[in-house]
Amino acid sequence: MRLTCTARVPAFAGALALTAAAAAPADAAVSGRVADRTLGYGEQVVVRGAAQPGERVALQYRAADAGIWSPVATATAGPEGRYRLAVALSRSGHIRVATAMPTATATATAPEAFAAPLAATSLGQIRVAAHLTTRAARLNVAAGRTARVRGTLRRVRAGRTVALQARVGTRWRTVDRDRTDRAGRFALATVARRSADMRLRFAGDALNAATTKRIGRLRAFRRSFASWYGPGFYGARTACGQTFTAGIMGVAHKTLPCGTRVTFRKGDRIVRARVVDRGPFVAGREFDLSPAVKAALGFGSTGPVWVAV
């Protein structure tokens, strides 16, 4: 029978850590293989290997900025000598597997009760990405106004740098940076000059590997003037090659490429549509809205509307 033990790294593991042991000899009696060395925050590192049948095996962890090994999970090798160990990690570090004689109080859920290892095999470094979350994001703003993003970086520690980035062409450009406070919180802001895809970026440190989080599109709205069209055009082919219907979520524009996504705002209503036709050909009007876009916006026949491309 193969036995498996899965555990989480206890918050108090440092206090129960084992003193670092000398490197294991080449003929150590325990072997191990890591399934994945790059993990998301809180994901499990999984180790499979071989030891003597019935032998107790411990997975030990050492933080990248520490010099001590902490036992975090244990298992007993099955009749064929195979074992599996798994533990969720929230920070980068090194791991090894070891055989050890348990103390009188050792249990599967209390691996810290094991004595110093008899033999140990290093399995190298594990990189665990940081975890970015957003608490508030104000990304729909008038051009020239300030867009804001607030969030938290885990693991929680003060002084870690988080960047707000905008995509310009095919590259990401940093528009603001902030350092986390003691609760891991950050606040970022940028003046909305133009619409752009946005993301958060943490470059990585000794605690965690680099990570990014897409947070949506910053829409810099400007005032425009629009009209609508429909009756008399139903069933006709548009300049972009589509069949015009009352239900199509599309607009006409003189120069924007066919298929361009355009976001309209009127009051509290926000509607996204694509350019499907050319027009309007009346001075002072920039967009012609289809009946479906007109209805979704609560738009009249002609008038001002806020638009972001």
Secondary structure as GFF3:
##gff-version 3
##sequence-region A 1 309
A	DSSP	beta_strand	4	8	.	.	.	ID=ss1
A	DSSP	three_ten_helix	13	16	.	.	.	ID=ss2
A	DSSP	beta_strand	31	34	.	.	.	ID=ss3
A	DSSP	beta_strand	38	39	.	.	.	ID=ss4
A	DSSP	beta_strand	44	50	.	.	.	ID=ss5
A	DSSP	beta_strand	56	63	.	.	.	ID=ss6
A	DSSP	beta_strand	70	76	.	.	.	ID=ss7
A	DSSP	beta_strand	82	88	.	.	.	ID=ss8
A	DSSP	beta_strand	93	99	.	.	.	ID=ss9
A	DSSP	three_ten_helix	111	113	.	.	.	ID=ss10
A	DSSP	beta_strand	119	128	.	.	.	ID=ss11
A	DSSP	beta_strand	131	138	.	.	.	ID=ss12
A	DSSP	beta_strand	140	142	.	.	.	ID=ss13
A	DSSP	beta_strand	146	154	.	.	.	ID=ss14
A	DSSP	beta_strand	161	168	.	.	.	ID=ss15
A	DSSP	beta_strand	171	179	.	.	.	ID=ss16
A	DSSP	beta_strand	185	191	.	.	.	ID=ss17
A	DSSP	beta_strand	196	202	.	.	.	ID=ss18
A	DSSP	beta_strand	211	228	.	.	.	ID=ss19
A	DSSP	beta_strand	250	252	.	.	.	ID=ss20
A	DSSP	beta_strand	261	266	.	.	.	ID=ss21
A	DSSP	beta_strand	269	277	.	.	.	ID=ss22
A	DSSP	beta_strand	287	289	.	.	.	ID=ss23
A	DSSP	alpha_helix	291	297	.	.	.	ID=ss24
A	DSSP	beta_strand	302	308	.	.	.	ID=ss25
###
